[in-house]
Amino acid sequence: MNGTITAPSQHTVVVVGAGPTGLLLAGDLAAAGIPVTVVERRPRGISNLTRAFGVHARTLEQLDARGLADDLILTGRAVTRLRLFGSLSLDLSNLPSRFPYLLVSPQYEVEKLLLRRAEENGATFVYGTEVTGVAQDATGVTLDVRRENGTAGSLRAAYAVGTDGVRSAVREALGLPFPGRSAIKSIVLADVLLAEEPDGAVAINGMGTAFGFLIPFGDGHWRVGGWDCTRGATPDSAPVELEELRDITRRAFGSDFGMHDPRWMSRFHSDERQVPRYRVGRVLLAGDAAHTHSPAGGQGMNTGLQDAANLSWKLAAVASGRAPEGLLDSYHDERHPVGKSVLRSSGALLRLSMAHTPLQRGLRTLLTTAADRVGPVTRGAVGRITGLGYAYGAPRGAHPLTGKRVPDVELREGRLYERLRDGKFVLVTPRGTQIDHDEWLTVAHWASDRRTTLLVRPDGYAAWASEEDQAGSVTARLGGGAVRISWNRLAPAPIPRA
């Protein structure tokens, strides 16, 4: 980088931040043939010091649609139960997914796979470089940058995406507020060995003024974290002593399980914040740059990865000229409500865990009893934590499937999520249907006798469906762009905007 402005064609999209969200986004864009450059403040290399610990079912499905899930599963441990507040156990083994569990695997394992995919598909990486300013006009975005050696320069791109974390330089350069509050002043984390191992479930509990969680990695180590709410704000740089974590764990769980030999210890604080807009012109925000939550439920990294899965196909379609810019508005429309819901659900878990007055404990008992005994309550809680329960809005009168997550159904040509690996829409039709379509689509057929015709977006959600049985054609309008389809059994009908 020599201080000059680079032509937009060389950097159609610049992604700022090489964490999981930025890596998935960059890999998707590169696989779609979109020139993409990733700017990362850290030097090259993936740190093995990581806070995120678990990959939920919906995220595993998104990784499966990229051919990565099976490799990631080899690095971790499948946990089928979440134990909350000592008495409530959420069973994940019956999830309607190919992945009926929480995969406990360190964040760096996720990053390794996503980095490999992005590099193999031709993404460019610029390390040791931070963004110092962002300006945009009608034709593109200019990012001012500074390298480790102090030299300044700039990058020019058609679009930019900030995936650069809670302290996002892109968000700050846009002047966007990040309203919210500090949820936890100081969390202590460590990967330790336990002399007395619990039952193998992921456990979250609070007692009095202490909050803690236990997560089994499967290699003998456990991720143990805790918070003492009587302590004031402690700098993240403050040293961590194992005895501090032992004390918090004993108070939260009644035992410190004989923890010893930490291989890693850290301290951080946790906020609950969300930016009001995920898109400002040609600049978008995703992951922790757009929202940050309490660690309860382990939803932070997962939400960011699902942001990227939603945005990548839309940005690829717009950047390639196949769809107008209006399609990018649907990214905010769909993902901002999800981010808001995650803030609420993770915050509720944290506050229920920390219940210490008689009234608060009574309320927690009432809610946990309802979740344990009332099926819809349990399914709702599990759906939010795993990500399987989220759906996107659909226009009035749309088919009931529109906007819903589509499970990994069996097709005559294989599994649906294997077909999604091309990054295209998949049109699933009854056997014998003849299809004339354009390059946006892959066509597949139900393995069963089902008569529904279903258009599945690249991120695994239904764009449109019909039960009609007549000849005709249809145009799938996506933010003003179109997928043109004609076949011998459907009457002409508009497809709602995805």
Secondary structure, 3 states (H helix, E strand, C coil): CCCCCCCHHHCCEEEECCCHHHHHHHHHHHHCCCCEEEECCCCCCCCCCCCCCEECHHHHHHHHCCCCHHHHHCCCEEECEEEECCCEEEECCCCCCCCCCEEECCHHHHHHHHHHHHHHCCCEEECCEEEEEEEECCCCEEEEEEECCCCEEEEEECEEEECCCCCCHHHHHHCCCCCEEEEEEEEEEEEEEECCCCCCCEEEEEECCEEEEEEECCCCEEEEEEEECCCCCCCCCCCCCHHHHHHHHHHHHCCCCCEEEEEEEEEEEEEEEECCCCEECCEEECHHHCEECCCCCCCHHHHHHHHHHHHHHHHHHHHCCCCCHHHHHHHHHHHHHHHHHHHHHHHHHHHHHCCCCHHHHHHHHHHHHHHHHCHHHHHHHHHHHHCCCCCCCCCCCCCCCCCCECCCCEECCEEHHHHHHHCCEEEEECCCCCEEECCCEEEEEECCCCCCEEEECCCCEEEEEECCCCCEEEEEEECCEEEEEEECCCCCCCECCC
